[in-house]
Amino acid sequence: RCLSDWSSDVCSSDLSEVWVIDGSGKLSHFAGGQWKSRTLILPGVKWTNDPDAEIPKLARTQDGEVWLMREGLWRWDGDEWARLTDHQDTLQGGVLIGAAGRQLWFSAFEGLQALSSDGRQWTAYSKEQIGIGKHDWVMEAASTGSRTCFITDRKSVV
């Protein structure tokens, strides 16, 4: 589960491990009963405390992969953050809204895009396919069992 506010993003698959990042690049990780924090250094990424700047987004897929969206898409491999360079054009205009099962979900004006947790398979869904209105914006993705649910800006669940 991931939670966002105006200045940071929190990601956790359960309470045994939690990731938190803020707009200045401070990344905190809770594991083994203790917190560790550091300033994240990613090639080409600029961090700022400007409240109008893009908030970095975190997501964690069911298989434990941790993802970060900030000036591109990054995956944590257990030792370092690796930038996903394939399909960069696919990310244009998309916003990371969460993970459900083994997929990352991105909301865009045209609809939704799903990325497999191995970073290889993209699938696009139109708003009509999802069952949401033309002017709705999907804010969050979540899964329960085999179902994936989406919450829109109109507070509807699809």
N, C-alpha and C positions, 0 to 999 in steps of 0.2 A: 504494500500500500504506500502511496506517496501523497504528501500534503504540501500545498504551496500557500504562501502568503505573498505580500508585496515585495519582500526583500530576500527570501530564501526558499529552498526546496528541500523536502525531507523524503527519504525513501527507505522502506523497510519491508522485508518479506515476512518477518515475524519479529518479536521483541528481542531476540538474541543478537541481531545485527541491524544497525541503523546507519544510514548515510545522510549527512546534512551539508548543503553548500549554500553560500551566499554570493551576492553580486560582486564582492571583492575577491572572490576566488578562495575563500577560507573553506576548506573541506574537512569535515569532522566525521570520524568513523567510530562507532561503538561496536566492539566485539570482545568476547572473552571477559565480559564484565567491566571493561574500561574504555574510556574515550581517548582517541588520538586525533590531533588536529594539525593541519599544515596548510600553507598557502599553495594552491595548485598551480603549477607552471606547465602550460601547454603551448607548443610551438604556434606562434601567430595569434594567440588569444590574448586580448587586452581585458583586464579586469578593472572595474571602477566601482566607487561607492555612489555614483550618480543614481538617484531614485528613479529617473526616467529611463535608465539603461535596461536592456533585456535581462531578465532574471534567468540564470542557468536552470535547466530542468534535469531532474534525475528520474530514472526508472530502473526497476529491477524485475527481470523476467523470472518465471517459475523455476528455471534451471539455475538461478543464482547469478546470471550475468548482470552487471551493473552498467548502465548507460548514462551518458551526460550529453545534453545538447547545449552547446555554447559555441557560436561561430563554427558550426559544423557538428557532426555526430561523433562521439567518442565512446569506446568500450574499454572497461577495466579488465585486464587479463590476469589479475592477481598480483602483478608486479608493477605495471605501468598502464597509462592510458594510451590506447592506439586509436588514431583517427580513421574513421570509415571513409575511404576515398571513393569507393565505387558508388555510383548512382547519386552523386552530389546534386545533379540537376533534379532528382526526384524530391529532394528536401526543400527546394525553392518554395517559399510561402507556407510551408508546413510547420506546425508547432507540435512538439512532443506532448502528448496528453496522458501517457501512462503505458503500463504493460499489463497484459492480460494473458495468462498462460505463458506460452513460449513466444509471444509476439509483442513487439513495440507498436504503439499506435500513434499516428500523426493526424492532426486535424488541419484541413486546408479548405479554401473557399469552395472547391469543387466537390469535396467529400472527405473520405478517410483513406489513409494508406497504412498498411500493416507491413512490418519488417520482421522476418524470422530472427530468432535469437542468435543464429549463426551469422547474421548480417548478409545473407546471400539472396533471399527471396523477398521481393516486393510484390504486394498485391494492392490494387486500387479499388475502392468502392465508391460509387456515386451516392449522393444523398438519397436518391430514390431507392437504391438497393438496400440502404440501411433502414429506410422508413422514416426519415426526418424531413422537415420542411426545407424548402429552397433557401430560406433566410435564416435558418437555425445554424448555430455554431456549436460543435461538439467540444465540451470542456474537459471531460475525463473519461477514461476507459477502465473497466474493472471486470474481473471474471469470477464466476462462482460455478464450480464444477466444470461442465463443458460449455456453459453459456458465457458470452461476452456481452456486457451491458455498457451503454454509453449515456452520459448525462450531458444535456444540452444547456445552452444559455437561458433557455425558457424553463429550466428545471424539470424537463421531462426525461424519463428513462426509457431507452429504446432497447 
